[in-house]
Amino acid sequence: MKQQEWFVYILECLGGSYYVGMTADAGVRYEQHLSRFGGRHTGRHGVRRLAHLERYDHLDEARYREKQLKSWSRWKKEMLITGQWRQPTA
């Protein structure tokens, strides 16, 4: 039996804001957001594009990452989206 995959994503909305979410089916969830039935924020602001997507093998890892990204500043999210974010090393 195949292990469940989880996805954490960042959507860029039409007004330029970002929406962070998590799902087990990225394609279906994206279509829900596009149709404005995916969440309150994307329902109000629409979706321009899928800006970032990460895959996880474990639900707890995906939940942790979603919460982490939601707490990030706009600048930090943009650095991640453009590939300029590098995790600080100790």
Short mmCIF file of the C-alpha atoms (twelve columns), coordinates in Angstrom:
data_MODEL
# 
_entry.id   MODEL 
# 
loop_
_atom_site.group_PDB 
_atom_site.id 
_atom_site.type_symbol 
_atom_site.label_atom_id 
_atom_site.label_alt_id 
_atom_site.label_comp_id 
_atom_site.label_asym_id 
_atom_site.label_seq_id 
_atom_site.Cartn_x 
_atom_site.Cartn_y 
_atom_site.Cartn_z 
_atom_site.pdbx_PDB_model_num 
ATOM 1  C CA . MET A 1  0.000   0.000  0.000  1 
ATOM 2  C CA . LYS A 2  1.340   3.436  -0.972 1 
ATOM 3  C CA . GLN A 3  2.005   5.885  1.811  1 
ATOM 4  C CA . GLN A 4  -0.116  9.045  1.825  1 
ATOM 5  C CA . GLU A 5  1.630   12.142 0.473  1 
ATOM 6  C CA . TRP A 6  0.980   15.606 1.846  1 
ATOM 7  C CA . PHE A 7  1.559   18.948 0.165  1 
ATOM 8  C CA . VAL A 8  2.156   22.412 1.567  1 
ATOM 9  C CA . TYR A 9  1.625   25.211 -0.905 1 
ATOM 10 C CA . ILE A 10 1.672   28.968 -1.361 1 
ATOM 11 C CA . LEU A 11 -0.807  30.591 -3.725 1 
ATOM 12 C CA . GLU A 12 -0.381  34.098 -5.054 1 
ATOM 13 C CA . CYS A 13 -3.763  35.820 -5.102 1 
ATOM 14 C CA . LEU A 14 -4.954  38.335 -7.709 1 
ATOM 15 C CA . GLY A 15 -4.291  41.303 -5.414 1 
ATOM 16 C CA . GLY A 16 -0.761  40.099 -4.659 1 
ATOM 17 C CA . SER A 17 -1.411  38.562 -1.230 1 
ATOM 18 C CA . TYR A 18 -0.262  35.036 -0.403 1 
ATOM 19 C CA . TYR A 19 -2.269  32.091 0.894  1 
ATOM 20 C CA . VAL A 20 -0.570  29.127 2.597  1 
ATOM 21 C CA . GLY A 21 -2.333  25.782 2.781  1 
ATOM 22 C CA . MET A 22 -1.907  22.034 3.110  1 
ATOM 23 C CA . THR A 23 -3.611  19.123 1.345  1 
ATOM 24 C CA . ALA A 24 -3.344  15.468 0.410  1 
ATOM 25 C CA . ASP A 25 -4.419  16.180 -3.194 1 
ATOM 26 C CA . ALA A 26 -2.738  19.270 -4.633 1 
ATOM 27 C CA . GLY A 27 -4.560  19.152 -7.972 1 
ATOM 28 C CA . VAL A 28 -8.052  18.942 -6.509 1 
ATOM 29 C CA . ARG A 29 -7.300  21.560 -3.879 1 
ATOM 30 C CA . TYR A 30 -5.913  23.975 -6.480 1 
ATOM 31 C CA . GLU A 31 -9.074  23.567 -8.581 1 
ATOM 32 C CA . GLN A 32 -11.165 24.309 -5.473 1 
ATOM 33 C CA . HIS A 33 -9.212  27.513 -4.904 1 
ATOM 34 C CA . LEU A 34 -9.543  28.529 -8.567 1 
ATOM 35 C CA . SER A 35 -13.310 28.047 -8.392 1 
ATOM 36 C CA . ARG A 36 -13.324 30.217 -5.228 1 
ATOM 37 C CA . PHE A 37 -14.563 27.360 -3.022 1 
ATOM 38 C CA . GLY A 38 -11.143 26.549 -1.555 1 
ATOM 39 C CA . GLY A 39 -11.035 28.951 1.338  1 
ATOM 40 C CA . ARG A 40 -12.357 32.263 2.587  1 
ATOM 41 C CA . HIS A 41 -9.264  34.232 1.547  1 
ATOM 42 C CA . THR A 42 -8.967  32.816 -1.969 1 
ATOM 43 C CA . GLY A 43 -12.740 33.054 -2.344 1 
ATOM 44 C CA . ARG A 44 -12.526 36.792 -1.783 1 
ATOM 45 C CA . HIS A 45 -9.237  37.504 -3.534 1 
ATOM 46 C CA . GLY A 46 -9.061  34.937 -6.346 1 
ATOM 47 C CA . VAL A 47 -5.944  33.018 -7.361 1 
ATOM 48 C CA . ARG A 48 -3.275  34.174 -9.797 1 
ATOM 49 C CA . ARG A 49 -0.964  31.156 -9.571 1 
ATOM 50 C CA . LEU A 50 0.509   28.341 -7.547 1 
ATOM 51 C CA . ALA A 51 3.689   30.023 -6.346 1 
ATOM 52 C CA . HIS A 52 5.310   27.238 -4.303 1 
ATOM 53 C CA . LEU A 53 4.738   23.533 -3.546 1 
ATOM 54 C CA . GLU A 54 6.466   21.139 -1.146 1 
ATOM 55 C CA . ARG A 55 5.801   17.406 -0.699 1 
ATOM 56 C CA . TYR A 56 5.931   15.542 2.610  1 
ATOM 57 C CA . ASP A 57 5.593   11.862 3.519  1 
ATOM 58 C CA . HIS A 58 4.163   12.515 6.982  1 
ATOM 59 C CA . LEU A 59 1.157   14.561 8.041  1 
ATOM 60 C CA . ASP A 60 2.864   15.950 11.127 1 
ATOM 61 C CA . GLU A 61 5.757   17.305 9.021  1 
ATOM 62 C CA . ALA A 62 3.342   18.984 6.613  1 
ATOM 63 C CA . ARG A 63 1.326   20.521 9.454  1 
ATOM 64 C CA . TYR A 64 4.485   21.859 11.063 1 
ATOM 65 C CA . ARG A 65 5.680   23.371 7.780  1 
ATOM 66 C CA . GLU A 66 2.291   24.929 7.002  1 
ATOM 67 C CA . LYS A 67 2.223   26.592 10.415 1 
ATOM 68 C CA . GLN A 68 5.813   27.756 9.943  1 
ATOM 69 C CA . LEU A 69 5.139   29.310 6.524  1 
ATOM 70 C CA . LYS A 70 1.975   31.012 7.769  1 
ATOM 71 C CA . SER A 71 4.063   32.788 10.395 1 
ATOM 72 C CA . TRP A 72 6.638   34.012 7.874  1 
ATOM 73 C CA . SER A 73 6.747   37.592 6.649  1 
ATOM 74 C CA . ARG A 74 5.824   38.441 3.081  1 
ATOM 75 C CA . TRP A 75 9.514   39.077 2.309  1 
ATOM 76 C CA . LYS A 76 10.548  35.661 3.571  1 
ATOM 77 C CA . LYS A 77 7.778   33.935 1.562  1 
ATOM 78 C CA . GLU A 78 8.909   35.804 -1.553 1 
ATOM 79 C CA . MET A 79 12.511  34.704 -0.981 1 
ATOM 80 C CA . LEU A 80 11.312  31.085 -0.745 1 
ATOM 81 C CA . ILE A 81 9.161   31.415 -3.878 1 
ATOM 82 C CA . THR A 82 12.006  32.899 -5.932 1 
ATOM 83 C CA . GLY A 83 14.521  30.342 -4.654 1 
ATOM 84 C CA . GLN A 84 16.573  32.922 -2.783 1 
ATOM 85 C CA . TRP A 85 15.752  31.683 0.729  1 
ATOM 86 C CA . ARG A 86 18.459  29.625 2.365  1 
ATOM 87 C CA . GLN A 87 17.955  28.172 5.805  1 
ATOM 88 C CA . PRO A 88 20.451  29.789 8.182  1 
ATOM 89 C CA . THR A 89 23.179  27.426 9.332  1 
ATOM 90 C CA . ALA A 90 24.340  27.254 12.941 1 
# 
